[in-house]
Amino acid sequence: MKRELIFTFCCLLTTLVWSQEYQRTETGIKASIFGKKIDVEVQWFNANSLRVLKMPHGQSVDKKSLSVIARPEKTALKVSTSEDGNIVMKSRLLTVKLDTKTGVLIYETRNGMPLLKELENVKAFIPVNDAGRATYSVYQSFKTDKDEGLYGLGQLQNGQMMQRGIEKYLVQGNTEDVSPVFQSTKGYGVFWDNYAGTMYVDNEEETSFRSDVGDCIDYYFMYGGSADGVIAQIRLLTGSVPMMPLWSYGFMQSKERYKSQDEVVSVVKKYRELGIPLDCIIQDWQYWGSNYLWNAMEFLNYEYRDPKRMIDEVHGLNAHMMISIWSSFGPKTKPFKELEKEGLLMDMATWPESGVEGWPPNFDYPSGVKVYDPYHPKARDIYWNYLNKGIFQLGMDGWWMDSTEPDHFNPKDSDFDRQTYSGSFRSVRNAFPLVTVGGVSDHQRALTRDKRVIILTRSGFLGQQRYGSNVWTGDVGSSWDMFRRQITAGLNFSLTGMPHWNTDLGGFFAGSYNNSLGGGTATKNPMFHELYVRWAQFGVFCPMMRSHGADAPREIFLYGKAGEPVYDALVDAIKLRYSLMPYIYSTSWEVSHRNSTFMRALFMDFLSDPKTWNMGSEYMFGSSFLVAPVLHAQYTPEQAQQILKENEGWGCKAQESDIPLLSVDFTQSKEMELYLPAGSQWYDFWTNEVAEGGQKLKVTTVFNRIPLYVRAGSIVPLGPDVQYVTEKKWDNLAQRKFLVVKF
């Protein structure tokens, strides 16, 4: 009897010890998990979202997020201890349990529906040496249901809609932009707030993140109840989306590259002469001169000897202009010299490697180009001072920030040891685009509110949506396979909460379509014609419609003339974009003010239809349009193009194919299969025929139209026939009503 009493007393004492080992804070709790030798802090930001910090016991970590700008709030929170000694936190919407023996956190809805559970970490903290500083590689695993959909991670080129059953090392690259955030069909999301290279693993045992460097485990759990709800929480934490300028939703023309100011102006004049709508012309690199003057932020090339006149002439034609700027500087530039004096340049191999133009690089004449350290506020100040004085004050409208990963060739460990203002480059590498884009955006807004910020950029990290940023997929190859991959890339990128995204229409490297007639003949190649037209039709339903690429000019007027199928199809796509401009701009308002999303994976609106969960060939554009791009060649062979490593496509510029030009009849109709999601009726936008959802359809396709459906119950405003977005007022818009039909 005495032994039983002692045993019972010890059990009660153990429970008491476990239950008392936490501290209530203003925004949550702190607890020590002695069995695991870790400390845990939970900070509630609101009833939906909370931050979890875990660190080795007794260590103090003061970590400031680069992505999250919100602060924890006093949340109506009930904290108690369960009979088994675990800590239970209840908000209005969530129940979160902390196992005081293992440190495992369990997430449920307030009514007990399971959402997510951590797995017990065996190797949460592995000691590593980061540039002479003792720290850790940090790891957290979760148990997810095998049948739930997981999405996000940024813009990946794996062609997958669901990010399940994969191992992916998340680092910024030319064609892949990463953010370690995923969301689930259960209505929750997780943001792993770490900027080092991070391995994401999803298999039958776990869904996990492991980062190369981190002083602590730091992640956010967000419950929204739906994909839109999760995105709303992401933006509440990391920043809302500002309204973009209206003209930035118009058609943009670019190429690699215009070589004089006269050429730039002549292209705009040609569009106006032909009556093809255009709102922006984009100047690519080398307006500064040689590679030794790389990114001088001045017009030092003689062919641009009067840049103010060029910009004024573009404005006089009722168009706008964007220009390429980089994250690196040539050794003969003023910014280079000032940044070098301040110790704000990073010594790594970057683009361009040679001071002499041409491919392959001539390493006998190294360029000396160096990347700057945008993590340092002084470096961002210097960057903007030269950009403002040399270009912005001339009247430039927008920025094309290229190589914001940045380009990094033949990386060495010592490259990552380099200390930035925010720590070693190794520890913050993935946040490079966030801080460099943010520097330009913040400075422009501080200087003037007369121009809304618009920044086209090649890389992105969570939080960048607050900076007027539109991310594109980099130098992707011009192939049907790569075209198909852009759909899932854009949808998953959008599911991380960043809504502005686009691609080079037609792909960037098009050299494989040049044939024995000589370089540049892709404009006469029907295989490229078909790809370019279908990619342009997809571009109508992206947040930015921008034609750009190398190896083949992209100006519409070089693809035939009025009355010819290729020319007509490209013009029709652009005119469709402008007719939908009131709808697009109202959707932009929804994005900024109601946390909506332009490109919507089908499960976002049709969660009750499981067939939509893994569909990466169709999507909603705004709330009304179901877009089903033609993703396979119907008139010509699908030319296989090798998958290139970053920047390798430059070596293919001069390569020519011996494939003869085909004679193709693009006026013939074809067929394809598509799916109409259940839960709605759907109108064919072109024929006005209505069909019930929840079925596959075999539909007729024609060359100059993209398969397009409208959700029943929608009212779509249609804009006037214009040459630029503000040519005519929107005071008497036509409307198309798509009413629900009773069969």
C-alpha positions in Angstrom: 0.0 0.0 0.0 2.8 2.4 0.9 4.6 1.6 -2.4 1.4 2.3 -4.3 1.0 5.7 -2.6 4.7 6.6 -3.4 4.2 5.6 -7.0 1.0 7.7 -7.3 2.6 10.7 -5.7 5.6 10.5 -8.1 3.2 10.4 -11.1 1.4 13.4 -9.8 4.6 15.2 -9.1 5.9 14.4 -12.7 2.6 15.8 -14.1 2.9 18.9 -12.0 6.5 19.5 -13.1 5.7 19.1 -16.8 2.6 21.2 -16.5 4.4 24.1 -14.7 7.4 24.2 -17.1 6.0 26.9 -19.3 5.8 30.6 -19.1 2.8 32.6 -20.4 3.8 35.5 -22.5 1.8 38.4 -23.9 1.5 36.6 -27.3 1.8 32.9 -26.4 4.0 30.7 -24.3 7.6 29.7 -23.7 8.4 26.1 -22.6 11.5 24.0 -21.9 11.4 20.4 -23.1 14.1 18.9 -20.8 13.9 15.5 -22.3 14.9 16.9 -25.7 17.1 19.7 -24.3 15.2 22.3 -26.4 13.3 25.4 -25.7 10.1 26.2 -27.5 8.3 29.5 -28.0 4.9 30.0 -29.6 4.0 33.5 -30.7 0.4 34.1 -31.8 -0.1 36.7 -34.5 -3.8 36.4 -34.6 -6.5 33.7 -34.1 -5.4 32.0 -37.4 -1.6 32.3 -37.4 1.3 31.6 -35.1 5.1 31.4 -35.1 7.0 28.5 -33.7 10.6 29.0 -32.5 12.7 26.0 -31.3 16.3 26.3 -30.1 18.8 24.3 -28.0 18.0 24.6 -24.3 19.4 27.7 -22.7 20.4 29.5 -25.9 19.0 32.9 -26.7 18.2 33.8 -30.3 17.1 37.2 -31.5 16.1 36.5 -35.1 14.5 39.3 -37.2 12.6 38.1 -40.2 13.3 39.5 -43.6 9.9 38.3 -44.9 7.5 38.8 -42.1 6.7 42.5 -41.3 3.7 41.9 -39.0 4.1 41.7 -35.2 2.6 39.3 -32.8 -0.7 40.5 -31.3 -2.4 39.9 -28.1 -4.8 37.2 -29.1 -7.8 35.9 -27.1 -6.1 32.7 -26.1 -7.0 30.1 -23.5 -3.9 28.2 -22.2 -4.3 25.1 -20.1 -2.6 21.9 -19.1 -4.1 18.6 -20.0 -4.2 15.6 -17.7 -1.1 14.1 -19.4 0.8 17.3 -18.8 0.7 18.7 -22.3 0.1 22.4 -22.9 -3.1 23.2 -24.8 -3.6 26.6 -26.5 -7.0 27.5 -27.9 -7.8 30.5 -30.1 -11.2 31.3 -31.6 -10.3 29.0 -34.6 -7.4 26.8 -33.6 -6.4 24.3 -31.0 -2.6 23.8 -30.7 -1.1 21.2 -28.4 2.5 21.0 -27.2 3.7 17.7 -26.0 5.9 18.6 -23.1 7.9 15.3 -23.3 8.7 15.4 -27.0 8.3 19.0 -28.0 5.9 17.9 -30.8 3.2 20.4 -31.8 -0.2 19.2 -33.0 -2.6 21.5 -34.9 -6.4 21.1 -35.0 -9.4 23.3 -35.7 -11.2 24.5 -32.7 -13.8 21.7 -33.2 -11.1 19.0 -33.2 -10.5 18.4 -37.0 -6.9 17.3 -37.4 -4.8 19.6 -39.6 -1.1 18.9 -39.1 1.3 17.2 -36.6 5.0 17.6 -36.1 7.1 14.4 -36.0 9.5 13.9 -33.2 12.8 15.3 -34.2 15.9 13.2 -33.7 18.3 15.5 -35.4 16.7 18.9 -35.2 20.0 20.7 -34.6 23.2 19.4 -36.2 26.3 21.6 -35.3 27.9 23.2 -38.4 30.6 25.8 -38.9 29.3 28.8 -40.8 32.3 31.0 -41.9 33.9 30.5 -38.5 30.7 30.8 -36.4 29.3 27.8 -34.6 25.7 27.3 -35.5 23.4 24.5 -36.8 21.8 22.8 -39.7 18.1 22.9 -38.6 15.4 20.4 -39.4 11.7 19.9 -38.8 9.4 17.2 -40.0 5.6 16.9 -40.2 3.1 14.1 -40.7 0.7 14.9 -43.5 -2.1 12.8 -44.8 -1.3 10.8 -47.9 -4.4 12.0 -49.7 -4.1 15.8 -49.0 -2.8 18.1 -51.7 0.3 20.1 -51.0 1.3 23.1 -53.2 3.7 26.0 -53.4 7.5 26.1 -52.8 7.8 28.8 -55.4 8.2 28.5 -59.1 9.6 25.1 -59.9 10.2 23.6 -63.4 9.3 20.0 -62.4 5.9 20.1 -64.2 4.1 18.9 -61.0 0.9 20.5 -59.7 1.1 18.8 -56.3 4.4 19.0 -54.6 4.2 15.5 -53.3 6.6 12.6 -53.5 9.6 14.8 -54.2 13.0 15.8 -52.8 14.0 19.3 -53.8 16.9 21.4 -52.8 15.5 24.9 -52.6 17.9 27.6 -53.9 17.3 30.5 -56.2 18.2 30.0 -59.9 17.7 31.5 -63.3 14.5 29.6 -64.1 13.4 28.5 -60.6 12.4 30.8 -57.8 12.0 29.3 -54.3 10.1 30.1 -51.1 9.9 27.4 -48.5 6.2 27.7 -48.0 3.5 25.1 -48.8 -0.3 25.0 -48.3 -2.7 22.1 -48.1 -6.2 21.3 -49.3 -7.0 21.1 -45.6 -6.8 24.9 -45.5 -3.6 25.5 -43.7 -0.1 26.6 -44.7 3.4 26.5 -43.4 6.2 29.0 -44.0 9.7 27.9 -43.1 11.3 31.2 -42.3 14.9 30.4 -43.3 17.0 31.9 -46.2 19.7 29.3 -46.5 19.6 26.5 -49.0 16.9 24.2 -47.8 16.0 20.6 -48.6 12.3 19.9 -48.9 11.3 16.3 -48.7 7.9 14.7 -49.1 7.4 11.0 -48.9 5.3 8.4 -47.1 7.1 9.0 -43.8 7.4 12.8 -43.6 7.1 16.2 -45.1 10.1 18.2 -43.9 12.5 21.1 -44.3 16.2 21.0 -43.5 18.2 24.2 -43.9 21.9 24.3 -44.3 22.3 27.1 -41.7 20.1 28.3 -38.9 20.4 29.4 -35.2 16.9 28.1 -34.6 13.9 26.4 -36.1 11.6 29.1 -37.1 8.3 28.6 -38.9 4.7 29.9 -39.2 1.6 27.9 -39.1 -1.4 29.6 -40.9 -5.0 28.5 -41.0 -7.3 30.0 -43.5 -9.9 27.3 -44.1 -9.3 27.6 -47.9 -6.5 28.4 -50.3 -7.7 32.1 -50.4 -7.7 32.1 -46.6 -4.2 30.9 -46.4 -3.0 33.5 -48.9 -4.8 36.2 -46.9 -2.8 35.1 -43.8 0.5 35.0 -45.8 -0.1 38.5 -46.9 -1.2 39.6 -43.4 2.2 38.4 -42.2 4.5 39.4 -45.1 2.8 42.3 -46.7 -0.2 43.2 -49.0 0.0 43.7 -52.7 0.0 47.3 -54.0 -2.0 48.3 -57.0 0.2 48.1 -60.2 -0.1 50.8 -62.8 -2.8 50.1 -65.3 -0.4 50.2 -68.3 1.6 47.4 -66.8 -1.3 45.0 -67.7 -1.1 46.0 -71.3 1.0 44.3 -74.0 4.8 44.7 -73.5 7.3 44.2 -76.3 10.9 43.2 -75.7 13.7 41.2 -77.2 17.4 40.4 -76.6 18.1 43.2 -77.5 17.4 46.6 -79.0 20.7 48.1 -80.0 19.9 51.8 -80.4 17.4 54.4 -79.3 16.2 54.8 -82.8 15.4 51.1 -83.0 13.4 51.3 -79.7 11.3 54.2 -81.0 10.8 52.7 -84.4 9.3 49.5 -82.9 6.7 51.6 -81.0 6.0 53.6 -84.2 5.4 50.4 -86.2 2.9 49.1 -83.6 1.0 52.4 -83.8 1.2 52.4 -87.6 -0.3 48.9 -87.8 -2.9 49.5 -85.1 -1.6 46.7 -82.8 -2.2 47.6 -79.2 1.0 48.2 -77.1 1.7 49.8 -73.8 5.3 49.2 -73.0 8.7 48.8 -74.8 11.5 47.2 -72.8 15.2 47.9 -73.2 17.6 45.0 -72.5 21.2 45.2 -71.6 24.3 46.9 -73.1 22.8 50.4 -73.4 25.7 51.3 -71.1 28.4 50.1 -73.5 31.1 47.4 -72.9 31.1 44.7 -70.2 33.6 46.7 -68.2 30.9 49.3 -67.9 28.3 46.6 -66.9 25.2 48.1 -65.4 26.7 51.6 -65.2 23.2 53.0 -64.7 24.1 55.5 -67.4 23.5 55.5 -71.2 27.2 55.4 -72.2 26.6 53.5 -75.5 26.9 56.0 -78.4 23.7 54.5 -79.9 21.9 55.9 -76.9 23.4 59.3 -76.9 20.2 61.2 -76.2 18.2 58.9 -73.8 15.9 61.7 -72.6 14.7 62.2 -76.2 14.2 58.5 -76.6 12.0 58.2 -73.5 10.1 61.4 -74.4 9.4 60.0 -77.9 8.1 56.8 -76.4 5.8 58.8 -74.1 4.7 60.9 -77.0 3.5 57.7 -78.7 1.4 57.0 -75.6 3.6 54.1 -74.5 5.8 53.5 -71.5 9.3 52.2 -71.1 11.1 49.7 -68.8 14.8 49.1 -68.7 17.2 46.3 -67.6 19.2 46.8 -64.5 21.3 44.2 -62.7 22.7 43.2 -59.3 26.3 43.5 -60.4 28.6 46.2 -61.7 31.6 46.5 -64.1 34.9 47.7 -62.7 34.9 50.9 -64.7 31.5 52.1 -63.4 30.9 54.7 -60.7 28.7 52.5 -58.6 31.4 49.8 -58.6 34.0 52.2 -57.3 31.9 53.6 -54.5 30.6 50.2 -53.5 34.1 48.8 -53.5 35.4 51.6 -51.4 32.7 50.8 -48.8 33.4 47.1 -48.9 30.0 46.3 -50.3 30.9 44.1 -53.3 30.9 40.3 -53.2 33.7 38.3 -54.9 32.0 35.6 -56.9 31.9 34.5 -60.5 28.9 36.1 -62.1 27.6 37.2 -65.5 29.3 38.4 -67.7 32.5 36.5 -67.1 34.5 38.1 -69.9 35.0 41.7 -70.7 34.7 40.9 -74.4 31.3 40.3 -75.9 30.7 36.9 -77.5 30.2 33.3 -76.7 31.9 31.3 -75.3 33.5 33.7 -72.8 37.1 34.8 -73.5 38.7 34.3 -70.1 41.9 36.0 -71.2 40.0 39.2 -70.6 38.0 38.7 -67.4 35.2 41.2 -66.9 35.8 42.0 -63.3 32.1 42.3 -62.8 31.0 41.9 -59.1 27.7 41.5 -57.3 26.8 44.0 -54.7 25.6 43.3 -51.1 21.9 44.4 -51.1 21.5 43.3 -47.5 23.3 46.4 -46.4 21.1 49.6 -46.3 24.1 51.7 -47.4 24.5 49.5 -50.5 20.8 49.9 -51.3 21.2 53.6 -50.9 24.2 53.7 -53.3 22.3 51.5 -55.8 19.3 53.8 -55.9 21.3 57.1 -55.9 22.9 56.1 -59.2 19.7 54.6 -60.6 17.8 57.7 -59.8 20.3 60.2 -61.2 21.3 58.2 -64.3 17.9 56.8 -65.4 14.8 57.5 -63.2 15.1 61.3 -63.5 15.1 60.9 -67.3 11.5 59.7 -67.0 11.8 55.9 -66.9 8.6 54.2 -66.0 9.6 50.8 -64.7 12.4 48.5 -63.9 13.5 45.1 -65.2 15.7 43.8 -62.4 17.6 40.9 -64.0 19.8 38.3 -62.3 18.3 38.9 -58.9 19.3 35.4 -57.7 22.1 36.5 -58.5 24.0 34.6 -61.3 26.6 32.6 -59.5 29.0 30.4 -61.5 31.4 27.7 -60.2 30.5 28.4 -56.6 33.1 27.8 -53.9 32.6 27.5 -50.1 34.4 30.8 -49.7 31.8 32.5 -51.7 29.2 31.6 -49.2 31.5 32.6 -46.2 31.3 36.2 -47.3 29.7 38.2 -44.5 26.8 40.4 -45.5 25.0 42.9 -43.3 22.5 40.1 -42.4 25.0 37.3 -41.9 27.0 34.9 -44.1 25.8 34.8 -47.7 25.2 31.1 -47.0 22.6 31.9 -44.4 20.7 34.5 -46.4 21.3 33.6 -50.1 17.6 32.8 -51.0 16.5 36.3 -49.7 18.7 38.1 -52.2 15.9 39.0 -54.6 13.7 40.2 -51.7 16.2 42.7 -50.4 17.4 44.0 -53.7 13.9 44.5 -55.2 12.8 46.0 -51.9 15.6 48.5 -52.0 14.5 49.9 -55.3 10.8 49.9 -54.4 11.3 51.6 -51.1 13.5 54.3 -52.5 11.2 55.1 -55.4 8.2 55.3 -53.1 10.1 57.5 -50.7 11.0 59.9 -53.6 7.7 60.1 -55.3 4.1 58.8 -55.3 3.5 60.1 -58.9 4.5 56.7 -60.4 3.3 53.4 -59.0 6.2 51.0 -58.7 6.5 48.2 -61.3 9.5 45.8 -61.1 9.9 42.9 -63.5 12.4 40.6 -61.9 13.9 37.1 -62.5 13.7 35.9 -58.9 11.5 36.1 -55.9 11.1 35.3 -52.2 8.1 35.5 -50.0 7.3 39.0 -49.0 8.3 40.4 -52.4 4.7 40.9 -53.3 4.7 44.1 -51.2 7.2 45.7 -53.5 5.3 46.0 -56.8 7.2 43.0 -58.1 6.3 40.7 -61.0 8.5 37.6 -61.3 9.2 35.9 -64.6 10.4 32.4 -65.2 13.8 33.4 -66.6 15.6 32.0 -69.6 13.4 29.0 -70.3 13.8 27.1 -73.6 11.4 27.5 -76.5 9.9 24.0 -76.4 6.4 22.6 -75.9 7.6 20.6 -72.9 8.9 23.8 -71.3 5.7 25.6 -72.2 3.7 23.0 -70.4 5.9 23.3 -67.3 5.1 27.0 -67.0 1.5 26.4 -66.1 2.3 24.5 -63.0 5.2 26.8 -62.2 2.9 29.8 -62.3 0.1 28.2 -60.3 2.4 27.0 -57.5 4.2 30.4 -57.4 0.8 32.1 -57.0 -0.1 29.7 -54.2 2.8 31.0 -52.1 0.9 34.3 -51.9 2.8 36.2 -54.7 0.2 37.0 -57.4 2.2 38.8 -60.1 4.0 36.4 -62.5 4.8 35.9 -66.2 6.9 34.2 -68.8 8.8 35.1 -71.9 6.1 34.5 -74.6 7.5 31.8 -76.9 10.3 31.0 -74.5 13.7 32.6 -74.4 16.2 30.4 -76.2 14.6 29.8 -79.7 17.8 29.0 -81.6 16.8 25.5 -82.4 14.1 26.8 -84.7 16.6 28.5 -86.9 17.4 26.3 -89.9 19.7 26.0 -92.8 18.5 29.3 -94.3 20.5 31.1 -91.6 20.2 32.6 -88.2 17.0 34.4 -87.3 14.8 32.4 -89.6 12.7 31.1 -86.7 10.3 33.9 -87.8 9.6 31.8 -90.9 9.5 28.4 -89.2 5.9 27.1 -88.7 7.1 25.0 -85.7 8.0 28.2 -83.9 4.9 29.9 -85.2 2.6 27.4 -83.6 4.5 27.5 -80.3 4.7 31.3 -80.2 1.0 31.7 -81.0 -0.1 29.2 -78.3 2.3 30.7 -75.7 1.0 34.2 -76.6 -2.6 33.1 -76.1 -1.6 31.8 -72.6 0.0 35.1 -71.9 -3.4 36.9 -72.3 -4.3 35.2 -69.1 -1.2 35.9 -67.1 -0.8 39.0 -64.8 1.7 40.4 -67.3 1.7 39.8 -71.1 5.2 40.3 -72.3 6.9 39.0 -75.5 10.7 38.5 -75.1 13.4 36.2 -76.2 16.7 35.5 -77.9 17.7 34.0 -81.3 14.5 35.2 -83.0 12.9 38.7 -83.0 9.5 38.7 -81.3 7.8 41.8 -82.8 4.4 40.7 -84.1 4.8 42.5 -87.4 7.7 40.2 -88.3 5.4 37.2 -88.4 3.4 37.9 -91.5 0.8 40.5 -92.4 -2.9 41.1 -91.9 -4.9 38.3 -93.5 -2.2 35.7 -92.7 -3.0 33.2 -90.0 0.1 33.6 -87.7 0.0 37.4 -87.7 -3.7 37.5 -87.3 -3.6 35.0 -84.4 -1.0 37.0 -82.5 -2.9 40.3 -83.1 -6.1 38.6 -82.0 -4.5 37.5 -78.7 -3.3 41.0 -78.0 -6.7 42.5 -78.8 -8.4 39.9 -76.6 -6.2 41.1 -73.7 -7.3 44.7 -74.2 -10.9 43.8 -74.5 -10.7 42.1 -71.1 -8.7 45.0 -69.5 -11.6 46.2 -67.3 -12.0 42.6 -66.0 -8.2 42.3 -65.5 -7.9 45.6 -63.6 -10.9 44.9 -61.4 -9.2 41.6 -60.6 -6.1 43.5 -59.7 -8.2 45.5 -57.2 -9.5 42.2 -55.7 -5.9 41.1 -55.4 -4.8 44.2 -53.6 -7.8 44.8 -51.4 -9.3 41.4 -50.9 -6.2 39.1 -51.1 -7.4 37.4 -54.2 -5.2 35.8 -56.9 -5.0 36.1 -60.7 -3.9 32.6 -61.6 -5.9 30.2 -59.6 -5.3 26.5 -59.4 -8.6 24.8 -59.9 -8.8 23.3 -56.4 -8.9 26.8 -55.0 -12.5 27.3 -56.4 -13.6 23.6 -56.7 -12.2 21.9 -53.6 -15.2 19.6 -53.5 -14.2 18.2 -56.9 -11.1 16.0 -56.3 -10.4 15.8 -60.0 -9.2 19.4 -59.9 -6.6 18.8 -57.1 -3.8 17.7 -59.4 -4.8 19.4 -62.6 -2.0 21.5 -64.0 -3.2 22.0 -67.5 -6.1 24.4 -66.8 -6.7 27.2 -64.3 -9.0 30.0 -63.3 -8.0 33.5 -64.2 -9.8 35.6 -61.7 -13.2 34.4 -60.5 -14.8 34.0 -63.9 -12.6 32.5 -66.6 -11.5 28.9 -67.0 -8.4 28.9 -69.2 -7.4 25.7 -71.0 -4.3 26.5 -73.1 -3.4 24.4 -76.1 -0.3 22.7 -74.7 0.6 20.3 -77.5 1.4 20.9 -81.1 -1.5 20.3 -83.4 -0.1 21.3 -86.8 3.6 20.7 -86.6 6.0 18.2 -85.0 6.9 19.0 -81.4 10.6 19.7 -81.8 12.6 18.2 -79.0 14.9 20.6 -77.3 17.5 19.5 -74.8 17.1 20.7 -71.3 19.8 23.3 -70.8 21.7 24.3 -67.7 21.5 27.9 -66.6 23.0 30.3 -69.3 23.9 27.3 -71.5 21.5 28.4 -74.1 23.9 31.2 -75.1 26.1 28.4 -76.6 23.2 27.4 -78.8 22.6 30.8 -80.4 24.6 30.0 -83.5 23.5 26.4 -83.8 21.3 25.8 -86.8 19.0 22.9 -87.6 18.7 21.2 -91.0 15.0 20.7 -90.5 13.3 22.0 -93.7 10.6 24.6 -93.4 7.1 22.9 -93.5 4.1 24.0 -95.4 1.3 24.1 -92.9 -2.3 25.0 -93.1 -3.2 26.8 -89.9 -6.8 27.3 -91.0 -7.8 23.8 -90.3 -9.7 23.0 -87.1 -8.4 20.5 -84.6 -9.6 18.8 -81.4 -8.4 18.6 -77.8 -9.8 17.3 -74.5 -10.5 19.4 -71.4 -12.3 19.2 -68.1 -15.1 21.4 -66.7 -15.0 21.4 -62.9 -18.1 20.2 -61.1 -20.3 22.6 -59.2 -20.9 25.1 -62.0 -22.2 25.5 -65.4 -19.8 26.7 -68.1 -20.2 28.9 -71.1 -17.9 28.6 -74.1 -16.7 32.2 -74.4 -16.5 31.9 -78.2 -19.8 30.1 -79.0 -21.9 30.9 -75.9 -22.8 27.2 -75.7 -23.4 26.1 -72.1 -22.4 22.8 -70.5 -22.6 21.3 -67.1 -19.5 20.9 -65.0 -18.0 17.6 -63.8 -17.3 16.2 -67.2 -14.5 15.9 -69.8 -15.2 17.4 -73.2 -13.6 16.9 -76.6 -13.7 20.4 -78.1 -12.9 21.8 -81.5 -9.9 24.1 -81.5 -8.8 26.7 -84.0 -5.5 28.4 -84.4 -6.5 31.9 -83.5 -8.4 31.1 -80.3 -7.6 29.7 -76.9 -10.2 27.3 -75.4 -11.9 29.6 -72.9 -14.9 29.1 -70.6 -16.8 31.4 -68.3 -18.4 30.4 -65.1 -22.2 30.7 -65.1 -23.3 33.6 -63.0 -20.5 35.9 -64.2 -20.8 39.4 -65.6 -17.8 40.3 -67.6 -17.1 43.9 -68.6 -15.5 44.4 -72.0 -13.2 47.3 -72.8 -13.2 49.4 -76.0 -11.0 48.9 -79.0 -7.9 50.8 -78.2 -4.2 51.1 -79.0 -3.2 51.6 -75.3 -5.1 51.2 -72.1 -6.0 54.8 -71.4 -6.9 55.8 -75.0 -10.6 55.8 -74.2 -12.6 56.2 -71.0 -14.4 53.3 -69.4 -17.6 55.2 -68.9 -19.8 53.1 -71.2 -18.5 49.6 -71.1 -20.2 46.7 -72.8 -21.1 43.7 -70.6 -21.5 40.0 -71.3 -23.8 38.2 -68.8 -23.5 34.4 -68.4 -26.6 33.4 -66.6 -27.3 30.1 -64.8 -29.5 27.9 -67.0 -32.1 25.5 -65.9 -32.0 22.4 -68.1 
